[in-house]
């Protein structure tokens, strides 16, 4: 056990207006997106999140993507929000010792290094839990902490491929494509990491003991592939690429309008198809007609999709949307980001937050970022500030968390530990 004179941190009851996770202390030792997004989620709901960064370069996302006049990228401003920045050289003996002291006061530590990295610095789970048995450690890596592939490096693109979703993305006669975004597994794993942390904290409330939350990037992708695994085991089905189509239901795809735009239509039942058939002027195709049952439509998928596409192609996108809305057929536009900014639903829900960044020369600048999800009626999350400058909170955190004085902090800075 640690011999520190500081008493272990006990989470305080949330103060009014501070968020439901107020009193929870989080050390974000992760880099790029997966682990940091986990910590961002916790910060949005009131946790005191301290971002641990390497002195000098800091987190790579500071320079990843579109640069801004404050010196940090749009990615960092958005995903580093609500966090305090503390620089520590974890590779140094002094830096590792400092992290251990912070761990004694922490509730959660998030990391996404290659397995074995923290152990090599003397900061693995077996060591840290000796300093704080109540610690919850979220560990996100390419393949998880166990298994023959665990030492391998990886990013979101690799997780999309290994997890099984890239194989399904694209048209059957063309190469597989990126399924939306190469960072999809990072955000998914961050979400699962945050859920795991909250579950582990709840368990700690009952047992007094922390634990490890272990996530492989590929596992988050594999988990969302509906019946892919059971269908293969049950009947040997190896699902192939279907373009915009969807297995088990037709029509359920993307269709062009007369004004060159695209719509998504989803008929997930025979009743919904009957409504669509009525809109298209061919009600006889539904019910007891040739396409009245999903099995019939699946057997004639190309013809069904062609018929729907011919109908949408005779109307503008807005006309199709209006007709489907009136006919209670699920339909939506395929939006580009500029259309998202203008849509009244996005505006009514406040899905885009506009936050001022005071570091921009000339009095600051407003930046648009995705707002907090999920929406809680009683204790909603919020964005207090965008990603801070490197080391902006180093002195404040070291004084507040472990009571260091000015002389000690100056000594750590002189040695390069912070």
N, C-alpha and C positions, 0 to 999 in steps of 0.2 A: 504493500500500500504506500501511497505517497506520504511524505513527511511534511507536506505543506501545512503552514499554520492557518491557511484560509479554510473556513468551513465550506462544505459542499453547498453548491447553489440549490436552493429550494424554489421551484416555480411559484411565483406569486399569483394570487387570484387576479383575473383580468380587470383592469380599471375601466370605468365607463369611457367608451369612445376609443379605446386602444386596440380593440380587436380581440377575438376569442382566444388567440394564442399569446396574448400579452403575458410576460413572465417566463416564456420559454426561450432559452438561449440556444442559438444554433451557430456552429462553426462550419462555414462553407469553404472546405479545402479543395473543392473540385475546380475543373477548368472547362472551358468551352460551353456546352449547352446542357447536357443531360443532368449531371449533378447540380450545377448552378440553378437550373430551372426548378428542381425539387426545392432548393432553399428559397428561391424567389416566391414560390407558392406559399411557403410558410411565412415569409416576410409580409406578403400581401394581407395576411390575416393576423398580423400583430406580433409575430415572433421577433425577437431581437437577433438579427442575423448579421454575423461578422464574416466578411469575405476575406479569407487568407490568401494573399497574393505574393508571388516572388518579387523581391525588391528589384527595381529596374524595369523589366518588361511588363510585369503584371499578368493578368489573364489574357490569353491570346485573342479573345473576342474584342478586346479594346481596339485592335487593329483589323478585325475581320469585318468585311462588308464596307458599307458607305461611310467615309470619314466625315467628321463635322469640325466646325471651327474651334470646339473646346478640346480637340485632340483625341477624343474617343469616338468610336464608330456608333452608328445607329443601333447595331446589335447590342453593344455594351449598354448604351443608354436605356434600352428597353429591358434587357434581361438582367441588368445589374441593379434594378430599381429596389428601393427600400432597404438596401444593404449598406453596412458600414465597411470601409476598406481598411484593412490592417496588413502591412507587409511583414512577412516573416520568411527568412531563408530556412526552410525545413530541412535542407541538406546539411546544415551546420549543427554542431552539438548544442550551441547556445539557442539556436532557433528551435530545435527539437525539444529542448528542455522548457522553452517558453510555451510551446504548444501544449505540453503536458500540464502545465499550470493552468492554462486556459480550459483544458478538458475537464479539470476538476470542478469548474464552474459551469460547464455546459450540460445541456440536455440532449442535444443531437449534434453529431458530426457527419458531414456529407463529404464523400470523396469519390473520384472516378479515375484514379490512376490505374495503370496495368497492375494486376495482382502481383503482390510481392514488393512493390515499390515502397510503400509505407513501412513494411516490415524491414526493408533494407536500411531505412533511416531510423530504425528503432521505434517506430510509431504504429505498429500493427495493433490489431484488436486485442490480442492477449496482453500487450503492454498497457494499452490505454484503459482497458477495463479494470486494471489494477489501480489506476489513478482515479477512476470513477466507475464503480460497479453499476451505477444507474444510467450510464451513457447508452444512448441509442446510436448506432453507427450505420449509416446508409452507404452501401458500397455498390457503385454502378460501374460495370466494365463491359468489354465487348462480349465475353462469353461467361461471365460469372466467376466466382472465386474457386470453383471446383471443376473437375472434368479435364479431359486431355487437352482441350483447346484453351483453357483458362489463361495461360501465359501470353496468348497471342494478342497483338494490338488490333484495334478496329475502330471504325467510325460508323455513322448512321448508314452510309451507303452499303457497307459490308453487312450490317444488321438487316437491312431490307432484303439483301440477297440471301443471306443464310437463314433468315426467318421465314422465307417462303413467299413474300409478297411481290418481290420484283419479277419473279417467274410468271406471275399472273397479270402484270401490267403491260398493256399494249395490245396489238392485233396479232392473231394467230400466225399470220404469214410474214411477220416482221420481228426484229429483235426485241427483247424485253426493254422496257423504258423505266425511268425513275418514277415510282408511284407517288406523284405529287411533289414530294420534297425529300432530299437526302437526309434532312434533319428530323423527319417524322419519328424514327426510333428514339432520338434524343429526348424529344418532348414527351413521348409516351412513357419512356423510362423515368423521366423526371416526375411525371404524374404518379406512376406506380411507386416511386421512391417516397413521394410525399404521403401517399396513402399508407405505405408500410411504416413510415415514421410515426404517423398518428396512431396506427394500430399498436405499434410497439410502445408508444407512450402510454396508451390506455392499459396495456398489459403491465407496464411498470407501476402504474397507479395501484394495481392489484397485488403485485408481487414484490415491488421495490427493486427489481433487477432489470437492467437493460439488456439489449440483444443486438444482433447484426441483421440488417435488412440487405439481402444479397440479390442483385438484379443483373442479368445479362441483357445487353441491348437487344439481341435477337429474340429473347423471350417475350419482350413487350410486343413485338411484331407478331410472333407466332400466336400469342394469346387472342388476337383480334380477328383471326381468320375463320370465323364462324364454323361451318361443318367440314372444313377441309380435312382435318385429321380423322374425325369419325367416319366420314364418307369413304376415305381410303381404306380404313380398317374394316369397315362394314361390307364394302363391295368392290374394293380395289380401284376406285375411281381416282385418277390423277387429273385434277382439274387443269385445263389449259387456258391460255390467254383468250379472252372473248371481246377484246376492244372495250367499248363502253357498255356492253351487255352484261347481264347478271344471271348467274346460274339459278335454276329453280323457278324463275318467274319471267314472263314475257307479256307485254312490252315493258321493259324496264331499262331504258337506255337514254342516249342523247340524240336529239333530232333538230335539224336545221329549220329555220323559219324563212319566210320570203325575203326578209330584209337582211339576210346573211348572218343572223345570230343563232344562238344555240339554246335549247331547252332540255331539261331533264324531266322525263315523265316516268312515274313509277306505278305500275298496276300490280299490286301484290296479292290480289285476289280476283276471283271470277266476277264478283260484284262490281269492283272498281272497273274492270275491263268492260262490263256491260254499260257503265256510265260513259266511258270513253267511246265505245262503239256508237252510242246514241249521239254523242257530239259529232262524230265523224260522218253521221248519216247512214250508218250500216248496222242498225240494231239487230238485224237478222243474223249477224255473225256471232252474237253473244248467246247466252242461255243454252238452248238446244242446237244452236248453229255450229258451224264448222270450227270456230275458235272459242267456243263457250267454256271450255275447261282448260286449265293450265297445261295439262298433258298434251292437249291438241295444239295449243299455241307453241309449246316447246318443240313439238315435232315439226312445226312449220315456222320456226323462228324467223328465218330470213324474210319470208313473205309478210309476216305480221309486222316486223320492223319497217319493211319497205312501205306497207300500207299506211302506217302511222306517219312515217317520214313524208310521204306524198301529201298527207293531210296538213301537217304542220307547214310544209313548203308552200301551201296556198294562202297562208296567213302570216302577218307580222308576228314578231315575238310577243308584243303586248296583247295582240288579239288572241293568241293561243292561251296566254296566261289568264286573260279575262274569261274566256270560254271554259277553261278547266276549273277556274275558281268557282264559277257559277254552277258547273256540273259536278263539283266535288271530286275532281280527279287530281291527285297530287302532282303538281307541276311546278318547276322553278327555273329561273334563268341561270345560265352558266356565267357567273359574274367575273369580270376583270376587276382589279383593285380600284380603278377609278369609279366604276359603277357602285362598288361597295360603299365608297365615301359619300355617294349621293343618295343611297337608298334610305327611305323613311323608316324602315324597320330597324336598321342599324342605328339610326339617329334616335329613335324612340327608346331603344334599349341601352343607349350609351355605350355601344360596343367598342367605340374608338375613343380613347381618352386623350385629351390634349393637355400636356404637362409642360410647364416652363422649365428650361434649363438655364439657370443664372450664370453659368460659366461662359456662355457665349458672349464675346465682346460686344459692347454697345447696349448692355442692359438685359441680356438674356434672349432666348428664342423659344417659341412653343414647338413641341414635337408631338406627333401623333403616334400612339402606341396601342396595341390591343389592350382592352380593359380587363379587369379581373374576372376570372371564371372559377367557380360557380358563383351565382348570385344568391346571397343569403338575405332573408327578409329582416332578421333581427340584428345580426352582427356581420354586416357586409365587409368584404375586404376593400382595400383602397391602395392607391399609389401615392405615397408621400413625397418621394423624390426619385429622379432617374439615377442611372448608374453613376456613382461618385468618382471623383478623381483618385488616382492611385495613392493609397496610404492616408487618405484624408482624415481618417478617424483613429489612426494608430495610437496617439497619445491618450485620447479619450477612452478607448477600449481598455488599454493596459492599466489605466488608473481605475476605471470603474469596475472591471472584472476581477483584477488581481491586486489592486492597490499599489502599483508601482509608483515611485516618485520620479521627479524630473531627472535626478542624477542617474538613476538606474536606466531610464529610457534613453538618456543621452549616451550612456555607456553601450547599450545595445545597438544604438544607431551607429556609433563610432566603429564598432566591431563588424558591422555588416549583417548582424543577426536580424535587424528590421530595416 
